[in-house]
Amino acid sequence: MFVSVKLLGLQRTLTQKDRIQVPFSKGTRVADVFAYIRESFPELPFSEKALLVTVNDKVSTMDRILKSDDDISFLPFIGGG
């Protein structure tokens, strides 16, 4: 089974990919996919506290259990003012 991770902005630039397919097994959580991405792409400036997580375009937590074909995004917070 696989889930898809959309890569946006700097994530896309650094990995040179639009999305990646991540294999998973029953009981896999978003946090597990996050750890997989951090390990696979150490150059990404990923901080769990500085990201908004979406699963299937809905805000999610890192504890969510995933199912096949879920679509995940790790969106960096944008500040300014």
C-alpha positions as CSV (number, residue, x, y, z in Angstrom):
1,M,0.0,0.0,0.0
2,F,1.1,3.5,-0.7
3,V,0.3,7.1,0.3
4,S,1.2,10.1,-1.7
5,V,3.1,13.1,-0.4
6,K,2.7,16.4,-2.3
7,L,5.9,18.5,-2.3
8,L,5.4,22.2,-2.6
9,G,7.7,25.3,-2.9
10,L,11.1,24.8,-1.4
11,Q,10.3,21.1,-0.8
12,R,9.8,20.7,-4.5
13,T,12.9,22.7,-5.4
14,L,15.2,20.7,-3.0
15,T,13.9,17.3,-4.0
16,Q,13.2,18.0,-7.6
17,K,10.0,16.1,-7.3
18,D,6.3,17.1,-7.3
19,R,5.3,14.2,-5.2
20,I,6.5,10.9,-3.8
21,Q,4.9,7.6,-3.1
22,V,5.6,6.3,0.4
23,P,5.0,2.6,1.2
24,F,3.2,1.9,4.4
25,S,1.6,-0.9,6.4
26,K,-1.6,-1.1,8.5
27,G,-1.4,1.3,11.5
28,T,1.0,3.8,9.9
29,R,0.5,7.3,11.2
30,V,1.2,10.7,9.5
31,A,4.2,11.0,12.0
32,D,5.7,7.8,10.5
33,V,5.5,9.3,7.0
34,F,7.0,12.5,8.3
35,A,9.9,10.6,9.8
36,Y,10.4,8.7,6.5
37,I,10.5,12.0,4.5
38,R,13.0,13.5,7.0
39,E,15.2,10.5,6.7
40,S,14.9,10.2,2.9
41,F,15.5,13.9,2.3
42,P,17.7,15.3,5.1
43,E,18.2,18.6,3.2
44,L,14.5,19.6,3.7
45,P,14.1,22.1,6.5
46,F,11.2,20.1,8.1
47,S,10.2,21.0,11.7
48,E,7.1,19.3,13.0
49,K,6.3,22.5,15.0
50,A,6.5,24.7,11.9
51,L,4.2,22.7,9.6
52,L,0.5,22.4,8.9
53,V,-0.4,18.8,7.9
54,T,-3.2,18.0,5.5
55,V,-4.5,14.6,4.5
56,N,-6.8,14.6,1.5
57,D,-6.9,18.4,1.6
58,K,-8.2,18.5,5.2
59,V,-6.1,19.7,8.2
60,S,-4.9,16.7,10.2
61,T,-2.7,15.7,13.1
62,M,0.5,13.7,13.1
63,D,-1.4,10.9,15.0
64,R,-3.9,10.2,12.2
65,I,-3.8,6.6,11.0
66,L,-3.4,6.5,7.2
67,K,-5.2,4.4,4.6
68,S,-4.2,3.5,1.1
69,D,-4.1,6.3,-1.5
70,D,-4.3,9.1,1.2
71,D,-2.7,12.3,-0.1
72,I,-0.6,14.2,2.4
73,S,0.9,17.7,2.4
74,F,3.3,19.2,4.9
75,L,2.7,22.9,4.5
76,P,5.2,25.3,6.0
77,F,3.7,28.2,8.0
78,I,4.1,31.5,6.2
79,G,4.7,34.6,8.2
80,G,4.9,38.3,7.4
81,G,3.6,41.6,8.2
